[in-house]
Amino acid sequence: MAREKGLYRRKDSPSWWVDTVLADGRRVCKSTRLKVLEDAEEFLVRLKADAYEAARTGVQVERKWQDAVVQYVEDNADKRRLFYDQAHFQKLDPYLRGYRLRDINMNVLRPFIQGRKQKDGVANGTINRALEVVRHVLNMARDDWGWITRVPKIRMLKEPKRRVRFLTEEEADRLMLALPKHMVPVVQYALATGCRMSEILRLEWSRVDLDRRVSWLEAGSTKNGDGHGVPLNRDAILSLRSVQGQHKRWCFTYRGKRMEAIGSAWKRSLKRAGIEKFRFHDLRHTWASWHVMSGTSLQELMELGGWKSYEMVLRYAHLAPEHLSTAAARIERGLGIVENDSTISLR
């Protein structure tokens, strides 16, 4: 019955798909991104009504920014980072509410950029994350909803290179001594595996195999949404052994419950250890930096850390320039022998 209405399901998608010919003669075949049949039917009715109105009057139905935000939230209800997108929408609303989608461009966005800089004092990176959301919404309005025919070029602001802050082994030892007892296994596991805080605090015993020395991050639990296995070295095993038996389900707990966050204890520990400007996420940078300085290749590091892009690990390349020594030696001309303690320089 749904197929007769122009809706159908595909084996490779949990959403309803639409396949219909509109009043203006266009055939539309695309995902509604909706899982409930009633919602998909409403989507199809609205799609046909808009096309009929456009064909009758010759005027395309004008969609505004707030219409796109509502549609975006509906279509991305299961998106892990929707919470952050909605925070950007709140900041954008005073500047974009009432604007037609086809009128939004860099000139319209300039007051938002200036306001966030001057009034709120935020960095370019924070503004860029909001601009990326705007660009994504406009792309969906063009490609998925057919509300606009073109998307303007939205230029990102210049950002400083990402910082790579990592601990020396001596600093790491000081930090471990300064931590409260319940946080020691958490930080030890982070330094041993490079896992993010949310991945660690949500780790369950059902996803740990101490005999095989591996744990699993399920799809949807990681930053990029993909799951992958985490090999456990001796330090990771020791951290898990130290909390084994404390809780039937969760690995890392505090007072009998899953640890929700690291809290102010983290900042107090850093202060006691004499470590400044260091975030919990920098433990991941520390793990990656130690790996590279110990000879782990960038390809191996990418697989260990679950990064999708090789560019994400290039920030650590400068920590081990010796891996290029073989390449540098390829153009040696053999002009002479230079001893290790020689003070002679070639001209």
C-alpha positions in Angstrom: 0.0 0.0 0.0 2.8 2.4 0.9 4.5 1.6 -2.4 1.4 2.7 -4.3 1.5 6.1 -2.4 5.1 6.6 -3.6 6.9 5.3 -0.5 8.9 2.1 -0.2 11.6 0.6 2.0 15.1 -0.6 1.0 17.0 -3.4 2.5 20.1 -1.2 3.0 18.3 1.6 4.7 16.1 2.0 7.9 14.3 5.0 6.4 11.4 5.2 4.0 12.2 6.2 0.4 10.0 8.3 -1.9 9.6 7.6 -5.6 7.0 9.8 -7.3 6.4 12.2 -10.2 5.5 15.7 -9.0 3.1 18.2 -10.5 5.9 20.0 -12.3 7.0 16.9 -14.1 10.0 16.1 -12.0 10.5 12.5 -10.8 11.9 12.4 -7.3 13.6 9.3 -5.9 15.3 9.8 -2.6 15.4 8.9 1.1 12.9 10.8 3.3 15.4 10.1 6.2 12.3 9.2 8.3 11.7 5.8 9.9 8.0 6.1 10.8 5.6 5.6 8.0 3.2 8.4 9.1 6.1 10.9 9.1 7.1 9.8 5.7 3.6 10.1 4.4 3.4 13.7 5.7 6.8 14.4 4.0 5.4 13.2 0.7 2.2 15.2 1.0 4.2 18.3 1.7 6.5 17.6 -1.2 3.6 17.2 -3.6 1.8 20.2 -2.3 4.9 22.5 -2.7 5.4 21.2 -6.3 1.7 21.7 -7.1 1.7 25.2 -5.8 4.9 26.1 -7.7 3.4 24.6 -11.0 0.1 26.5 -10.5 1.5 29.9 -9.6 4.8 29.7 -11.4 6.4 30.8 -8.1 8.7 28.4 -6.1 7.7 28.0 -2.5 10.1 30.1 -0.5 11.6 28.3 2.5 13.1 30.2 5.3 16.0 29.4 7.7 13.8 28.3 10.5 12.0 25.9 8.2 15.3 24.3 7.3 16.4 24.1 11.0 13.2 22.2 11.9 13.6 19.9 8.9 17.3 19.3 9.8 16.5 18.4 13.4 13.8 15.9 12.2 16.2 14.3 9.7 19.1 14.1 12.1 17.3 13.0 15.3 19.7 10.0 15.6 22.8 12.1 14.9 25.3 11.8 17.8 26.3 15.5 17.6 22.9 16.9 17.1 23.1 18.5 20.6 26.1 20.6 19.5 24.4 21.5 16.2 21.4 22.8 18.2 23.7 24.9 20.3 25.0 26.5 17.1 21.4 27.0 15.9 20.6 29.0 19.0 23.5 31.3 18.4 22.6 31.7 14.7 18.9 32.3 15.2 19.0 36.0 16.0 21.0 36.6 12.8 19.3 34.2 10.3 15.7 34.0 11.5 13.3 35.3 8.8 15.9 35.0 6.0 15.0 33.0 2.9 17.4 30.2 2.3 18.3 31.4 -1.2 19.3 34.8 0.3 21.8 33.4 2.9 25.4 34.1 1.9 28.6 35.5 3.5 27.2 39.0 3.6 24.3 37.8 5.6 26.6 35.8 7.9 29.1 38.6 8.4 27.1 40.2 11.4 27.0 36.8 13.1 30.8 36.4 12.7 31.4 39.9 14.0 29.0 39.5 16.9 30.5 36.2 18.0 34.0 37.8 17.9 33.3 41.1 19.5 30.5 40.4 21.9 31.2 36.8 22.8 35.0 36.8 22.3 35.0 33.3 20.7 37.8 31.9 18.6 37.7 31.5 14.8 37.5 27.7 15.3 34.2 28.1 17.2 32.7 30.3 14.6 33.8 27.9 11.8 32.0 25.0 13.5 28.8 27.1 13.2 29.5 28.0 9.6 30.0 24.3 8.8 26.5 23.6 10.2 25.1 26.4 8.0 26.8 25.0 5.0 25.5 21.5 5.8 21.9 22.7 6.2 22.1 24.5 2.9 23.5 21.5 1.1 20.7 19.4 2.5 18.1 22.0 1.4 19.5 21.7 -2.1 20.3 18.0 -2.4 17.8 16.3 -0.2 14.8 18.6 0.1 14.9 20.4 -3.3 14.2 23.8 -1.6 17.0 25.7 -3.3 18.9 25.2 -6.5 22.3 26.5 -5.5 24.5 26.9 -2.4 26.7 30.0 -1.9 30.4 29.6 -1.1 30.8 29.8 2.7 34.4 30.6 3.5 35.9 29.4 6.7 37.9 31.8 8.9 41.6 31.2 9.3 42.4 29.0 12.3 45.8 28.5 14.1 47.3 25.1 13.7 46.0 22.6 16.1 47.9 22.3 19.3 49.7 19.1 20.2 50.1 19.2 24.0 51.6 16.0 25.4 53.2 14.9 28.7 56.7 13.8 29.2 57.0 10.5 31.1 58.2 12.4 34.1 55.0 14.6 34.0 52.8 11.6 33.5 54.4 10.0 36.6 53.7 13.2 38.6 50.1 13.3 37.4 49.5 9.6 38.4 50.7 10.3 41.9 48.5 13.4 42.2 45.3 11.6 41.1 42.6 10.4 43.5 42.4 6.6 43.7 39.3 6.2 41.5 40.9 8.2 38.6 44.2 6.4 38.4 42.9 3.4 36.3 41.0 5.8 34.0 44.1 7.9 33.2 46.3 4.8 33.0 43.9 3.3 30.5 43.8 6.6 28.5 47.6 6.7 28.3 47.8 3.1 27.3 45.1 3.1 24.6 44.5 6.6 23.4 40.8 6.3 23.9 38.6 9.4 24.4 37.0 10.1 27.7 33.5 9.1 26.6 34.8 5.9 25.2 36.6 5.1 28.5 33.8 6.0 30.9 31.3 4.0 28.8 33.4 0.9 28.5 31.5 -2.2 29.6 33.0 -5.6 30.6 31.0 -7.2 27.9 33.3 -5.5 25.4 36.5 -6.5 27.1 38.5 -9.8 26.6 41.4 -9.8 28.9 42.6 -13.2 27.6 42.8 -12.0 24.0 44.0 -8.6 25.3 41.4 -6.5 23.3 38.4 -4.3 23.9 35.8 -3.1 21.4 34.3 0.3 20.7 30.9 -0.2 19.2 29.6 1.7 16.2 28.0 4.9 17.3 30.2 5.1 20.5 33.2 6.8 18.8 33.6 10.3 17.4 33.4 9.2 13.8 30.6 6.8 14.4 32.6 3.7 13.4 33.4 0.9 15.8 36.9 -0.7 16.1 38.9 -3.0 18.2 41.4 -1.6 20.8 44.5 -3.8 21.4 45.4 -3.8 25.1 49.0 -3.5 26.1 50.3 -4.4 29.6 49.5 -1.0 31.1 45.9 -1.2 29.8 45.5 -4.7 31.2 46.8 -3.6 34.6 44.4 -0.7 34.7 41.4 -3.0 34.0 42.6 -5.7 36.5 42.7 -3.1 39.2 39.0 -2.4 38.8 37.8 -5.9 38.0 34.9 -7.0 40.2 33.9 -3.6 41.3 30.8 -3.5 39.0 29.0 -6.1 36.9 28.6 -3.9 33.9 30.8 -0.9 33.9 34.6 -0.9 34.0 35.3 2.4 35.5 33.1 3.5 38.4 32.9 5.8 41.4 31.1 4.9 44.6 29.3 2.0 42.9 28.1 3.9 39.9 29.4 4.5 36.4 31.7 7.5 36.3 29.8 10.2 34.4 32.7 12.7 34.1 36.1 13.4 35.5 34.8 16.5 37.4 36.9 19.0 39.4 39.1 16.3 40.7 41.0 16.5 37.4 41.8 20.2 37.7 42.9 19.7 41.3 45.2 16.8 40.3 46.8 18.9 37.6 47.4 21.7 40.1 49.0 19.3 42.6 51.2 17.9 39.8 52.3 21.3 38.6 50.9 20.7 35.1 49.3 23.7 33.3 47.1 24.1 30.2 46.4 20.4 29.9 43.0 18.8 29.0 41.9 15.2 29.5 41.8 14.9 25.7 45.5 15.7 25.6 46.1 12.3 27.1 45.2 11.0 23.6 47.8 13.4 22.1 50.3 12.1 24.7 49.5 8.5 23.7 49.9 9.3 20.0 53.1 11.3 20.5 54.7 8.6 22.6 53.9 6.1 19.9 55.4 8.1 17.1 58.5 8.9 19.1 58.9 5.2 19.8 58.8 4.2 16.1 55.2 3.5 15.4 54.4 4.5 11.8 51.7 7.0 11.1 49.7 4.3 9.2 49.8 2.1 12.3 48.9 5.0 14.5 45.9 5.8 12.3 44.6 2.3 12.7 45.3 2.1 16.4 43.5 5.4 17.0 40.6 4.7 14.8 41.2 7.9 12.6 39.6 7.8 9.2 41.8 10.4 7.6 45.6 10.3 7.3 45.7 14.0 7.7 44.6 13.6 11.3 47.8 11.9 12.2 50.1 14.1 10.2 50.1 16.5 13.2 52.4 14.0 15.0 54.8 13.5 12.1 57.3 16.2 13.2 57.9 14.2 16.4 59.8 11.5 14.5 61.7 13.1 11.5 64.2 10.2 11.6 61.7 8.1 9.6 62.7 10.2 6.6 66.4 9.7 7.0 66.5 6.9 4.4 64.8 9.2 1.9 67.2 12.0 2.7 70.2 9.7 2.1 69.1 8.9 -1.4 70.8 12.0 -2.9 74.0 11.7 -0.9 77.0 12.3 -3.2 79.6 10.8 -1.0 81.9 13.9 -0.9 83.7 12.6 2.2 83.4 10.9 5.5 82.0 12.9 8.4 82.8 11.5 11.9 80.3 11.8 14.7 82.6 14.2 16.6 83.8 16.1 13.5 83.6 19.9 13.6 84.4 20.1 9.8 81.5 21.6 7.7 81.2 21.0 4.0 81.1 24.0 1.7 
